[in-house]
Amino acid sequence: MGVTASTILRYENGSIDNTKKMVLEGLSEALHVSIEWLKGETDEYETDITDKRELQIRDAMSDILKQLPLDLTKTEDAFSKDLLLLMLKQYELFLDSFQHACKNYKGNPKERTLPK
C-alpha cells in the first residue's frame, strides 16, 4: 500500500484525518471489510468472505497476480502462465468430479467400496 505500519496504526487510532482513497482501498481489501466500516460510517462489519481458507486462497491468487509478468524470458514467462492455467483448469475438473461424488455417493455405503 506504500505506507508504513506506524502510518496504518495512526489511521486506525484516528490520529490521521485525511485518509487517502488508495490507503483505504488497500486496507479494505487486505482486511476484507468495507471502506465505510473502516471510516466508521457504519457499525455493520461486512466482509465478502467468511471462510478463512477462502481468504487464504484469494490472498494467494492475488499474490500470484501481483508477480506477473514474471522476471523471465518471454518464452519462460509464457510457459509459466500456461502451466498456471493448466493447473487451475485441472483443479476445476477435480472440483466437478468431487462435487459429483459427494452428490451421488455420500451416505451410500455400498458405493464406497472400490471395484476389484
C-alpha positions in Angstrom: 0.0 0.0 0.0 3.0 2.2 0.1 2.7 3.3 3.8 4.5 2.2 7.0 3.0 0.1 9.8 3.0 3.1 12.1 1.0 5.1 9.5 -1.6 2.3 9.4 -1.7 2.4 13.2 -2.3 6.2 13.1 -5.1 5.6 10.6 -6.6 3.0 13.0 -6.4 5.2 16.1 -7.8 8.2 14.3 -4.8 10.5 14.6 -4.7 10.9 10.8 -7.8 12.5 9.4 -7.0 12.8 5.7 -7.1 9.2 4.8 -6.2 8.7 1.2 -8.5 6.7 -1.0 -5.8 4.3 -2.1 -4.9 3.6 1.5 -8.5 2.9 2.4 -9.0 0.7 -0.6 -5.8 -1.2 0.3 -6.8 -1.7 3.9 -10.3 -2.6 2.9 -9.1 -5.3 0.6 -6.4 -6.6 3.0 -8.9 -6.8 5.9 -11.9 -7.9 3.7 -14.2 -5.2 5.1 -16.0 -2.3 3.5 -14.4 1.2 3.3 -17.5 2.6 5.1 -16.8 0.3 8.1 -13.1 1.4 8.1 -14.1 5.0 8.1 -16.6 4.5 11.0 -19.6 5.4 8.8 -21.4 2.1 9.6 -21.3 -0.2 12.6 -22.1 -3.2 10.4 -19.0 -5.3 10.0 -19.3 -6.6 6.4 -17.0 -8.9 4.7 -17.4 -10.7 1.4 -15.7 -13.8 2.6 -16.2 -15.6 5.9 -14.2 -18.8 5.5 -10.6 -18.3 6.5 -9.4 -20.8 3.7 -11.3 -18.8 1.1 -9.5 -15.7 2.3 -6.2 -17.5 2.1 -7.0 -18.7 -1.5 -8.0 -15.2 -2.5 -4.8 -13.7 -1.0 -2.6 -16.4 -2.6 -4.2 -15.8 -6.0 -3.8 -12.0 -5.5 -0.1 -12.5 -4.7 0.4 -14.6 -7.8 -1.2 -12.0 -10.0 0.9 -9.2 -8.5 4.0 -11.1 -9.5 3.0 -11.1 -13.2 4.7 -10.5 -15.5 7.5 -12.6 -14.2 11.1 -11.6 -14.5 11.8 -14.3 -17.0 12.5 -14.5 -20.7 9.4 -14.2 -22.9 9.3 -17.9 -23.5 9.8 -18.8 -19.9 7.1 -16.3 -18.8 4.6 -17.7 -21.4 5.4 -21.3 -20.3 4.8 -20.4 -16.6 1.5 -18.7 -17.4 0.4 -21.7 -19.5 1.4 -24.1 -16.6 -0.6 -22.0 -14.1 -3.6 -22.0 -16.4 -3.3 -25.8 -16.8 -3.1 -26.3 -13.1 -6.2 -24.1 -12.4 -8.1 -26.0 -15.1 -7.2 -29.3 -13.6 -8.4 -28.1 -10.2 -11.6 -27.0 -11.8 -12.1 -30.5 -13.3 -11.2 -32.1 -9.9 -13.9 -29.9 -8.2 -16.5 -31.1 -10.7 -15.6 -34.7 -10.0 -15.6 -34.2 -6.3 -19.0 -32.5 -6.3 -20.4 -35.3 -8.4 -19.0 -37.9 -6.0 -20.4 -36.1 -2.9 -23.8 -35.7 -4.5 -24.1 -39.3 -5.7 -22.2 -41.4 -3.2 -22.5 -39.6 0.1 -24.1 -41.7 2.7 -24.4 -44.8 0.4 -22.1 -47.5 2.0 -22.5 -49.8 -1.0 -20.9 -47.3 -3.3 -17.9 -46.7 -1.1 -16.2 -49.9 -1.9 -13.7 -49.7 -4.7 -14.0 -52.1 -7.7 -11.6 -55.0 -7.7 
